[in-house]
Amino acid sequence: MRSRLAPGLLLLALPLLLGPQTSWKSQRLRMVEEQIAARGIADERVLEAMRTVRRHEFIPEEYRDFAYRDSPVPIGFEQTISQPYIVAFMTEQLDLQPQHKLFELGTGSGYQAAVAARLVEEVYTVEILSELATRAREVLTRLGCDNVHVRAGDGWAGWPEAAPFDRIIVTAAAEELPQPLLSQLRPGGKMILPLGPESKVQELALVEKLLDGEISVRRLLPVRFVPVTGDH
C-alpha cells in the first residue's frame, strides 16, 4: 500500500524531493531579483552571471546556508566573500567586455573571478594566502572556469608578464592607489578598489587611466573591506 503526503506536508517536503540544487537555484534567483536588480544593477550580462554562478560552491560547508544572504560571509582565515550586491556593483562599474583581460588582486573564495570570467576573455587573479588560492583554483576548475588563472603571491605586484590589462579589480582595501597595478593598466582602462584605512569605512573608487596616461579617480560609495596585505 502506497502512502500519500497531505498537501501541507507535501509542500514542506518539496525541497527534499526536488534536491538541494533546486533550492540553491531558487535562492540565487531571488538574490538577484531582490538584492541586486531591485537596487539598480541593470546590466543584463552582469545579472545573468550572478544568476548563473553557484555562489554556495565558493563558501565553506559550515557557512553555506548563508550563501545567498544580503551580507558578507566568512570563508576562513579571517577573510570573507563580499556581499552579493557589492560584487555586482563593482562588476557593473568596470563595464566588462568579451575581449577584455582582467586582473584581480585578492582571489579570496574565487567567486568574483568566476562572475567576471563569464564576461571577459581572461581573468588573472592573485591571492596572498596560499590555502585560499589552492581552494579557489580547485573550485574554479571544477566549475569549468577555464579562462581564470590563479596564482598564490602578493597581488600588489600584479601579473607583469600578462600585462597590460583592460580592467583591474581590487577586492581588499588599500590606503593608496597601487602604483604597480596602475602601470599595468592599459591606457583607456579602468580599475575599481576600496580606498581607506582598515579601521574606518572606506570608499569604493573607480579609477580611469586616460589615453594620455593621466589618472582620474571617482568616489562611488562607502564600503568596508578587509585590508590588502603584503609588501607595499
C-alpha positions as CSV (number, residue, x, y, z in Angstrom):
1,M,0.0,0.0,0.0
2,R,1.4,3.4,-1.0
3,S,1.2,6.3,1.5
4,R,0.3,9.8,0.4
5,L,1.5,13.1,1.9
6,A,-1.1,15.6,3.0
7,P,-0.9,18.8,0.8
8,G,0.7,20.8,3.6
9,L,3.3,18.1,4.3
10,L,3.9,17.8,0.5
11,L,4.9,21.5,0.4
12,L,7.3,21.0,3.3
13,A,8.8,18.0,1.7
14,L,9.3,19.6,-1.8
15,P,12.9,20.8,-1.1
16,L,13.9,17.3,-0.2
17,L,12.0,15.7,-3.1
18,L,13.5,18.2,-5.6
19,G,17.0,18.1,-4.3
20,P,19.4,20.8,-2.9
21,Q,20.3,22.2,-6.3
22,T,16.8,23.3,-6.9
23,S,16.8,25.1,-3.6
24,W,20.1,26.7,-4.3
25,K,18.9,27.9,-7.7
26,S,15.7,29.4,-6.3
27,Q,17.7,31.2,-3.6
28,R,20.2,32.5,-6.2
29,L,17.4,33.8,-8.5
30,R,15.7,35.5,-5.5
31,M,19.1,37.0,-4.5
32,V,19.5,38.6,-8.0
33,E,15.9,39.9,-8.1
34,E,15.7,41.3,-4.5
35,Q,19.2,42.3,-3.6
36,I,20.7,43.3,-6.9
37,A,18.3,44.2,-9.7
38,A,16.0,45.9,-7.2
39,R,18.9,48.2,-6.1
40,G,19.6,49.4,-9.6
41,I,22.0,47.0,-11.2
42,A,20.8,47.0,-14.8
43,D,23.5,45.4,-16.9
44,E,21.8,42.2,-18.1
45,R,25.1,40.4,-18.6
46,V,26.1,41.1,-15.0
47,L,22.7,39.9,-13.8
48,E,22.9,36.8,-15.8
49,A,26.3,36.0,-14.5
50,M,25.1,36.4,-10.9
51,R,22.1,34.2,-11.7
52,T,24.4,31.5,-13.1
53,V,27.5,31.3,-10.9
54,R,26.8,29.0,-8.0
55,R,27.9,31.2,-5.1
56,H,27.4,28.5,-2.5
57,E,30.1,26.4,-4.1
58,F,32.7,29.1,-3.0
59,I,31.7,29.0,0.6
60,P,32.9,26.5,3.3
61,E,30.3,24.0,4.3
62,E,29.7,25.4,7.7
63,Y,28.7,28.8,6.3
64,R,26.9,27.6,3.1
65,D,23.4,28.2,4.4
66,F,24.3,32.0,4.3
67,A,25.5,31.9,0.7
68,Y,22.6,33.9,-0.7
69,R,22.0,36.3,2.2
70,D,22.4,40.0,1.8
71,S,25.8,40.2,3.6
72,P,29.4,39.1,3.5
73,V,30.1,35.5,4.6
74,P,33.2,34.1,6.3
75,I,35.4,31.9,4.1
76,G,38.1,31.1,6.7
77,F,41.5,32.7,7.5
78,E,39.7,35.9,8.8
79,Q,38.5,36.6,5.2
80,T,35.1,37.0,3.7
81,I,33.2,36.7,0.4
82,S,31.7,40.1,-0.4
83,Q,28.1,40.9,-0.2
84,P,26.4,39.9,-3.5
85,Y,25.3,43.5,-4.3
86,I,28.9,44.8,-3.9
87,V,30.1,42.0,-6.3
88,A,27.5,43.0,-8.8
89,F,28.1,46.7,-8.3
90,M,31.9,46.5,-8.8
91,T,31.5,44.3,-11.8
92,E,29.0,46.6,-13.5
93,Q,31.1,49.7,-12.8
94,L,34.0,48.1,-14.7
95,D,31.9,47.8,-17.9
96,L,33.5,44.4,-18.7
97,Q,33.5,43.4,-22.4
98,P,34.1,40.0,-24.0
99,Q,37.5,41.0,-25.4
100,H,38.9,42.3,-22.1
101,K,41.7,40.9,-20.0
102,L,41.1,41.4,-16.2
103,F,43.4,41.4,-13.3
104,E,42.2,40.8,-9.8
105,L,44.1,41.5,-6.6
106,G,42.6,39.2,-3.8
107,T,41.2,36.0,-5.2
108,G,39.6,35.1,-1.9
109,S,36.9,32.5,-2.4
110,G,37.2,32.8,-6.2
111,Y,33.6,33.9,-6.6
112,Q,34.3,37.4,-8.1
113,A,36.7,35.8,-10.6
114,A,34.0,33.3,-11.6
115,V,31.5,36.1,-12.2
116,A,34.0,38.1,-14.2
117,A,35.0,35.0,-16.2
118,R,31.6,34.9,-17.8
119,L,32.0,38.5,-19.1
120,V,35.7,38.7,-20.2
121,E,38.2,36.7,-22.3
122,E,40.7,36.1,-19.5
123,V,41.0,36.6,-15.7
124,Y,44.3,36.7,-13.9
125,T,43.9,36.6,-10.1
126,V,46.4,36.6,-7.2
127,E,45.8,35.6,-3.6
128,I,48.4,36.1,-0.9
129,L,47.0,33.2,1.3
130,S,48.2,30.0,-0.4
131,E,45.4,27.9,1.2
132,L,42.7,30.2,-0.2
133,A,44.4,30.3,-3.6
134,T,44.5,26.5,-3.8
135,R,40.9,26.1,-2.7
136,A,39.7,28.8,-5.2
137,R,41.7,27.1,-8.0
138,E,40.1,23.8,-7.2
139,V,36.5,25.2,-7.2
140,L,37.1,27.3,-10.3
141,T,38.4,24.2,-12.2
142,R,35.6,22.0,-11.0
143,L,33.0,24.6,-12.2
144,G,34.7,24.9,-15.6
145,C,36.1,28.4,-15.4
146,D,38.9,27.6,-17.8
147,N,39.7,31.2,-18.5
148,V,40.7,32.0,-14.9
149,H,44.4,31.8,-14.0
150,V,45.1,31.7,-10.2
151,R,48.4,32.4,-8.6
152,A,49.4,32.5,-4.9
153,G,51.5,35.5,-4.1
154,D,51.5,39.2,-3.4
155,G,48.9,40.8,-5.8
156,W,50.2,44.3,-5.2
157,A,52.9,43.5,-7.8
158,G,50.2,42.5,-10.3
159,W,51.0,39.9,-13.0
160,P,53.6,41.7,-15.2
161,E,54.0,39.0,-17.8
162,A,50.3,39.1,-18.6
163,A,50.0,42.9,-18.6
164,P,48.7,45.2,-19.8
165,F,45.1,44.7,-18.5
166,D,42.0,46.3,-19.8
167,R,40.4,46.2,-16.3
168,I,41.6,45.7,-12.7
169,I,39.6,44.9,-9.6
170,V,41.0,45.0,-6.1
171,T,38.9,43.1,-3.5
172,A,40.7,44.3,-0.4
173,A,41.1,47.8,1.0
174,A,44.2,49.9,0.1
175,E,45.3,53.1,1.7
176,E,46.7,54.4,-1.5
177,L,46.4,53.7,-5.2
178,P,48.6,50.7,-6.1
179,Q,51.2,52.1,-8.5
180,P,52.4,48.7,-9.8
181,L,48.8,48.0,-10.9
182,L,48.3,51.4,-12.5
183,S,51.5,50.8,-14.5
184,Q,49.9,47.5,-15.8
185,L,46.6,49.1,-16.6
186,R,46.1,49.8,-20.3
187,P,45.5,53.5,-21.4
188,G,41.7,53.8,-21.5
189,G,41.4,51.1,-18.9
190,K,39.5,51.1,-15.5
191,M,40.3,49.9,-12.0
192,I,37.9,49.6,-9.1
193,L,39.0,49.3,-5.5
194,P,38.1,50.2,-1.9
195,L,40.3,53.1,-0.7
196,G,40.9,53.9,3.0
197,P,42.3,52.6,6.3
198,E,41.4,49.3,7.8
199,S,39.9,50.9,11.0
200,K,37.5,53.1,9.2
201,V,34.8,53.0,6.5
202,Q,36.5,53.0,3.1
203,E,35.2,54.5,-0.2
204,L,34.8,52.4,-3.3
205,A,36.8,54.3,-6.0
206,L,36.6,54.0,-9.8
207,V,40.0,54.8,-11.4
208,E,40.3,55.6,-15.1
209,K,43.6,55.7,-16.9
210,L,43.1,58.2,-19.7
211,L,44.6,57.8,-23.1
212,D,47.4,60.3,-22.3
213,G,48.2,58.4,-19.1
214,E,46.6,60.8,-16.7
215,I,44.7,59.2,-13.8
216,S,41.1,60.1,-12.9
217,V,39.5,58.9,-9.6
218,R,35.8,59.0,-8.8
219,R,34.5,58.0,-5.3
220,L,31.3,55.9,-5.5
221,L,30.0,54.7,-2.2
222,P,31.2,53.8,1.4
223,V,32.2,50.2,1.9
224,R,34.0,48.0,4.5
225,F,36.7,45.5,3.2
226,V,39.4,43.5,4.8
227,P,42.8,45.3,4.2
228,V,45.3,44.4,1.5
229,T,48.3,42.5,3.0
230,G,51.8,42.0,1.6
231,D,54.8,44.1,0.8
232,H,53.8,47.6,-0.1
